[in-house]
Amino acid sequence: MTPALIVHRAGPGVTVQDLGRPGYLAFGLSRGGPADRLALAEGAALLSQDEGLAAIEMAGMGGEFEATADMRIALTGAPMRATIDGTRIAWNASHCLAAGQRHSVGAAECGSYGYLHLGGGVAADERLGARSTHLAAGIGRMLTPGTRLPTGPDKHPGAVGMTLDADARFEGGTVRVVPSLKTEFFDPNQIARFEADEFRRDSRGNRMGVRFLPGGGGYQNEAGLSVVSEVIVPGDIQITGDGTPFVLLSECQTTGGYPRIGSVLPADLPRVAQAQAGARLKFRFVTLEDAVKAELLEQVRRRGLRRALRPLVRDPRSMADLLSYQLISGATAGDDLERPLP
């Protein structure tokens, strides 16, 4: 029987996600995929597997899962309290989940989206070339108790116990933005205020987009709401009728008529997606040239994630200077370790 992960309990926003479905924009279907694409890259690095394999996205809260066979798992994204059979395990790390063990994931301690990765990935049925759930389009559904998620072939069985340093993207911060085709509809004073303002993440938001409340009044533009509906993509910042910015995420619609003051760099979009309600965030415009450089640097960083791995616990066999460590109080040299007992 194919190894599987059984869902015993799931939060209200637990879904299967891979990199999504590019190429269907003309048919009215946005790419979808994870809210935090960096988290998928981190999980792939921790398990030494392809970034395109599907994982479990947990929006705000996880669930309880059981392995039908020994399998590797990794946890990335927003840190959540995680245990295996009641024992706390490290986040942003890889672990072994033995057959019959229960893996529990609680609420997010900071950030919004956590990810559970399986060795070999989640081998859910493909639809339109992807395994991603796209709730807005009615493709797939949220996970519910009793669901069995088969896993694909794991090419590196047994390789666990690695970790990555936590990334600082879960508590707001500064987000880089490039001008859009509609930025010119906003006068220079509005643009200057937009950059100077500090925004608070509203409680209203989902995989389609997130609303940010300005510190002062709303933002107005020359066109008002008379902009002709046109193509929009994740990262676009729409200014809604009340002057409030709304940043589009992975499941956004494909066309829209609200004026766009700018567009968030893909490299910084995980910071937007992970902002919890109440988190503070600022927008900073950069040139297109600087944006391209930033994206290239981000690609290099993601490709280097595997080189950034380190063991959760150091293996004495890999410690060339083992004898220099104070393994027992008072014993710090080889002679001490080799001295016979009295």
Secondary structure, 3 states (H helix, E strand, C coil): CCCEEEEEEECCCEEEECCCCCCCHHHCCCCCCCCCHHHHHHHHHHHCCCCCCCEEEEECECEEEEECCCEEEEEEECCEEEEECCEECCCCEEEEECCCCEEEEEEECCCCEEEEEECCCECCCCECCECCCEHHHCECCCCCCCCEEEECCCCCCCCCCEECCCCCCCCCEEEEEECCCCHHHCCHHHHHHHHHCCEEEEEEEECCEEEEECCCCCCCCCCCCCCCCEECCCCEEEECCCCCEEEECCCCCCEECCCEEEEECHHHHHHHHHCCCCCEEEEEECCHHHHHHHHHHHHHHHHCCHHHCEECCCCHHHCCCHHHCCCECCECCHHHHHCCCC
